Amino acid sequence: MVRIARILRTSMVQLARLGISAAGRRDKSDALLSYLASEEFAATFGGVREAIEKAQRALGKERRHHDQSWAQREGYYRHVDSGLAAIYASVVGIIDNGVAGESSVEIQKVVELSTAPAIH
């Protein structure tokens, strides 16, 4: 609607700049109003409105697809994180159960460095 209003406003400004008589401006204004009330305008505007609606539906469909895809990837990353946590727990359990020397705190530091979040 904003574009149609802009087209009409620009046309009216151009009409005023033409320097034609009041009767000439009135004739052109009448012709413009006649066009706006015509089947031709209604059909063309209907086609524009339909294209806008199709574009909005396509955008919504694309957004839903992306949301589903992102949710799926987030699930993968959660699975990776839980798997790494399980590996860490197993390693710490092994180290803490009978190996002298390094503590689980030192092992935790190594594991944290190796599992730091990657920049996506």
C-alpha positions in Angstrom: 0.0 0.0 0.0 2.8 2.4 0.8 4.3 1.9 -2.7 0.9 2.6 -4.3 0.5 5.7 -2.2 4.0 6.8 -3.3 3.2 6.2 -7.0 0.0 8.2 -6.7 1.8 11.0 -4.8 4.6 11.2 -7.3 2.1 11.2 -10.2 0.1 14.1 -8.5 3.3 16.1 -8.0 4.3 15.5 -11.7 0.8 16.6 -12.7 1.2 19.8 -10.8 4.6 20.5 -12.4 3.3 20.1 -15.9 2.0 23.6 -15.8 -1.3 22.6 -17.5 -4.5 24.5 -16.9 -6.9 23.6 -14.0 -9.2 22.0 -16.6 -6.3 19.8 -17.9 -5.3 18.8 -14.3 -8.9 17.9 -13.6 -9.1 15.8 -16.7 -6.0 13.9 -15.8 -7.1 13.5 -12.2 -10.4 12.1 -13.5 -8.6 9.7 -15.8 -6.4 8.7 -12.8 -9.4 8.0 -10.6 -11.1 6.1 -13.4 -8.0 3.9 -13.8 -7.9 3.3 -10.0 -11.6 2.2 -10.2 -11.0 0.0 -13.2 -10.9 -3.8 -13.6 -7.4 -3.4 -15.0 -6.1 -1.8 -11.8 -8.0 -4.3 -9.7 -6.5 -7.3 -11.6 -3.0 -5.9 -11.5 -3.2 -5.0 -7.8 -4.7 -8.5 -7.1 -1.7 -10.0 -8.8 0.7 -7.9 -6.8 -1.2 -8.8 -3.6 -1.1 -12.5 -4.5 2.7 -12.3 -5.1 3.2 -10.7 -1.7 1.1 -13.4 0.0 3.1 -16.2 -1.8 6.4 -14.5 -0.8 5.3 -14.3 2.8 4.2 -17.9 2.9 7.5 -19.0 1.3 9.4 -16.9 3.9 7.4 -18.5 6.8 8.1 -22.0 5.3 11.8 -21.2 5.0 11.9 -19.9 8.6 10.2 -23.0 10.0 12.7 -25.2 8.0 15.7 -23.2 9.4 14.3 -23.4 12.9 13.9 -27.2 12.6 17.4 -27.6 11.1 18.9 -25.5 13.9 17.1 -27.4 16.6 18.4 -30.6 15.1 22.0 -29.3 15.1 21.6 -28.1 18.7 20.6 -31.7 19.6 23.7 -33.0 17.9 25.9 -30.5 19.9 24.1 -31.5 23.2 24.8 -35.2 22.3 28.5 -34.3 21.7 28.7 -32.4 25.0 27.1 -35.3 27.0 29.4 -37.8 25.3 32.4 -35.8 26.1 31.2 -35.4 29.7 30.9 -39.2 29.9 34.4 -39.7 28.5 35.7 -37.2 31.0 33.9 -39.0 33.9 35.3 -42.3 32.7 38.9 -40.9 32.4 38.7 -39.3 35.9 37.3 -42.4 37.3 40.1 -44.5 36.0 42.8 -42.0 37.1 41.3 -41.6 40.6 41.0 -45.3 41.1 44.6 -46.4 41.6 47.0 -44.3 39.6 49.2 -42.2 41.8 50.7 -38.9 40.6 48.4 -36.7 38.6 45.2 -35.6 40.2 41.8 -35.5 38.7 42.0 -31.7 38.8 45.0 -31.8 36.4 43.1 -34.2 34.1 40.0 -31.9 34.2 42.1 -29.0 33.0 43.4 -31.1 30.0 39.9 -32.2 29.2 38.4 -28.7 29.5 41.0 -27.4 27.1 40.3 -30.2 24.6 36.5 -29.7 24.8 36.4 -25.9 24.9 33.4 -24.7 22.7 34.3 -24.2 19.1 33.3 -21.0 17.5 30.4 -21.9 15.1 
